[in-house]
Amino acid sequence: MLTKYKADIVPLNDNKIGTSAHGTATFEEDSDQLTITIEMFDTPANTEHWEHFHGFPDDKPADIATAAEDVNHDGFVDLMETEPVSGTTMVPFDDAPENMDIPHDRYPVSDGNGHFFYTKVVPLKTLQANFESAFGSKELQLDKRVIYIHGVPQSLKLPDTVAGMVADFDAHVTLPIAVGKIERVD
């Protein structure tokens, strides 16, 4: 049985980064595979963009972050400020989402116009096994998750108050630039 999900991805931090990243994501869950398709426009050009779904390990639905989450009032909603409403980073949309390996440089890179297109067919059983190992349940519950697109050029000056260091990757890599609520559509 095919189950379909979609997220309309809207800008976040656009007033500070100079672009209004937007796009769509679709997820088609079949009996043994998950097909993920993401198309983004107006992202920072020629930049690698981490992309993931975020959520809570329990049954609590995640919500998208807005400017209201800027609790330190520095003008940026950083990765840490998204957690109270969106939960934690769960599954990456990289070269092998099923491995759930997050901090690396194997994510899409936008072209000179800020566009990128990502599609991946993921073995669902492998993803569910790794998801269960990390979060205690094999149920992805996509309709309780949000998608984030991250990444700004290193040349963008960020205040020291912008948090988001993950392994060796700084806040330029993890700064959210767009977000969307994943909803079931079938």
C-alpha atoms as one frame of an Amber mdcrd trajectory, in Angstrom:
protein
   0.000   0.000   0.000   1.327   3.407  -1.007   1.166   6.234   1.531   1.977
   9.762   0.381   3.158  12.775   2.342   4.004  16.326   1.321   5.586  19.402
   2.868   5.377  22.943   1.547   8.729  24.400   2.550   8.759  28.075   3.530
  11.616  30.501   4.285  13.180  30.872   7.726  15.819  33.487   8.584  15.273
  35.001   5.139  15.362  38.557   6.494  18.982  37.943   7.588  20.418  35.673
   4.894  19.313  37.603   1.798  17.337  34.808   0.129  13.863  33.351   0.658
  14.412  29.624   0.274  11.250  27.711  -0.581  10.183  24.469  -2.193   8.378
  21.194  -1.729   9.135  17.750  -0.406   7.228  14.563  -1.127   7.526  11.195
   0.548   6.034   8.021  -0.907   6.097   5.102   1.494   5.587   1.713  -0.141
   5.816  -1.688   1.485   9.610  -1.878   1.256  10.839   1.550   0.185  10.532
   5.251   0.863  10.948   7.609  -2.088  12.000  11.110  -1.045  11.882  14.040
  -3.478  12.851  17.585  -2.512  13.088  20.585  -4.813  14.306  23.908  -3.483
  14.463  27.378  -4.984  16.172  30.610  -3.895  18.530  28.987  -1.396  21.966
  30.554  -0.930  23.720  29.761  -4.223  26.589  27.306  -4.621  26.169  26.135
  -1.037  25.821  22.685   0.493  22.439  22.312   2.185  21.923  19.865   4.991
  18.330  18.646   5.002  16.594  16.411   7.534  13.352  15.622   9.173  13.114
  16.645  12.804  10.711  15.441  15.451  10.147  14.091  18.922  10.894  10.448
  19.839   7.481  10.137  21.518   4.080  10.718  19.861   4.261  14.506  20.187
   3.789  16.241  16.819   6.532  18.616  15.720   5.754  22.154  14.591   7.753
  24.459  12.352   9.900  27.146  13.932   9.075  30.781  13.274  10.713  34.072
  14.235   9.007  33.660  17.623  11.587  30.957  18.475  14.411  33.534  18.442
  14.633  33.465  22.242  17.964  35.309  22.478  16.678  38.072  20.142  19.739
  38.098  17.884  17.573  38.127  14.744  18.325  34.490  13.833  16.456  31.292
  14.638  19.350  28.878  15.080  19.313  25.086  15.262  19.105  25.004  19.073
  16.158  27.403  19.089  14.134  25.086  16.819  14.280  22.143  19.234  11.480
  23.120  21.676   8.888  23.169  18.843  10.463  20.838  16.272  12.352  18.253
  18.298  15.670  16.748  17.346  17.312  15.968  14.021  16.241  12.468  13.032
  16.787  11.375   9.426  19.132  13.086   6.951  18.309  13.544   3.284  21.782
  12.817   1.979  23.403  10.116  -0.145  22.138   7.309   2.180  19.311   8.390
   4.532  18.844   4.833   5.796  22.245   4.990   7.534  21.159   7.991   9.640
  24.679   9.421   9.509  24.181  13.158   9.963  27.381  15.221  10.289  29.203
  14.985   6.954  29.453  16.745   3.601  27.371  14.473   1.362  24.281  16.672
   1.056  22.922  18.515  -2.004  24.694  21.624  -3.250  22.626  24.390  -4.815
  23.489  25.743  -8.237  24.330  29.353  -9.089  20.624  30.253  -8.964  20.034
  28.676  -5.557  18.183  25.669  -6.974  18.634  22.015  -6.155  16.685  18.838
  -6.778  17.102  15.789  -4.571  15.550  12.369  -4.955  16.416   9.116  -3.250
  14.811   5.688  -2.954  15.506   4.399   0.535  15.241   0.761   1.722  12.521
   1.131   4.334  13.454  -1.870   6.491  17.038  -0.622   6.934  15.849   2.883
   7.739  13.264   1.581  10.227  15.839  -0.644  11.962  18.279   2.257  12.375
  15.454   4.585  13.420  14.338   2.087  16.073  17.911   1.762  17.343  18.184
   5.559  17.685  14.669   6.487  18.830  13.046   3.329  20.235  10.422   2.823
  17.533  10.560   1.758  13.908   7.544   3.953  13.091   8.735   7.031  11.181
   5.439   8.884  11.800   6.153  11.285   8.950   2.913  13.191   9.582   4.305
  14.193  13.002   7.602  15.515  11.590   8.945  18.688  10.026  11.614  19.087
   7.363  14.435  21.595   7.678  16.803  22.862   5.019  20.032  24.309   6.431
  23.117  26.136   5.224  24.493  29.564   4.438  27.840  30.542   2.919  30.818
  30.908   5.239  31.053  34.518   4.042  27.790  35.432   5.822  28.613  37.167
   9.108  26.784  35.477  11.953  26.725  36.844  15.490  28.494  34.765  18.126
  25.061  34.095  19.644  24.044  31.879  16.695  24.491  28.330  17.979  24.587
  25.084  16.076  28.009  23.450  16.144  27.641  19.776  15.162  30.879  17.773
  15.172  33.290  19.892  13.076  30.494  21.800  11.318  29.670  25.309  12.506
  26.460  27.348  12.533  26.905  28.310   8.856  26.227  24.682   7.973  23.399
  24.125  10.478  21.526  27.440  10.313  17.946  26.695   9.222  16.962  28.509
   6.029  13.599  26.852   5.344  11.083  24.605   7.081   7.910  22.696   6.288
   5.362  20.563   8.126   5.023  17.073   6.665   1.393  16.092   6.095  -0.240
  12.935   4.810  -1.968  13.599   1.476  -3.656  10.343   0.451
